[in-house]
Amino acid sequence: MRTRRTSTKICSTRYIAGRLRVSAKVSAGKQVFAIVKKDVLAELRTKEMVIAMLLFVILAMVVFSQAFAVILNDLDRVGGGLLWVAFLFMSMLGLNRSFVHEKDEGCLEGLLMSPIDRPLIFFGKMLGNLLFLSIVELFAVPIFFVLFRLELGASLAGIFVATIFLSNIGIACVGTLLSTISINTKTRDLMLPILFMPVIIPLLIAAVSATGGIMSGAELAEVYRSMRFIAVYDIIFLLVAYALYDYVISE
């Protein structure tokens, strides 16, 4: 049954690549959507990546809640850091697996044989990773607030969600680019964290500052300053990935 599912997944990817090859004039948006759809269908068949990410982040939150139970009353000061530590390692787990499947099952070669522009492959993979991160966090964030007994007013909830979404864009962008680099190395499981951690630290600091400020009731001006930094970070790395992805994926 597992072999059959794997074969179906390979055929599905090659079928999409074949459609792109036959219809080379298809719009860029439809090409990106085809890649995202392929990743979603593959995940729906296996349910491996999202479930693993969700279990990991919930386990991390449970451990953190027990470890910091003594200071639960003051947790709004460190809650942002704990939340993003869990999200960071959860995202690395998912980002690494997203390209391992592509490489091991020959799907990446199918995409490269299609006439789709290489940067569009990046945007398709990035949006797929962004979707999976957002789905996991949709379940994880409420659990976090329950475990740590935190509350947010309606006015701050929107800012909190916007901060997480902006940060997810940066994580998905950098992670997709670096996953493409690490997938062709012999130590691919170790290479992604080595490359990913130094690059993502500025974003992580800003995300912790913004979410921690929201939880602790800091001035919104400070929160918005961190959010602006995250937005600039996202734009810079989106442009860098767009410029370099053709070279990166061809190597």
PyMOL commands that set and color helices and strands:
alter all, ss='L'
color gray80, all
select helices_A, chain A and resi 2-22+28-46+49-67+69-77+79-104+107-113+118-147+154-182+188-216+220-250
alter helices_A, ss='H'
color red, helices_A
deselect
rebuild
show_as cartoon
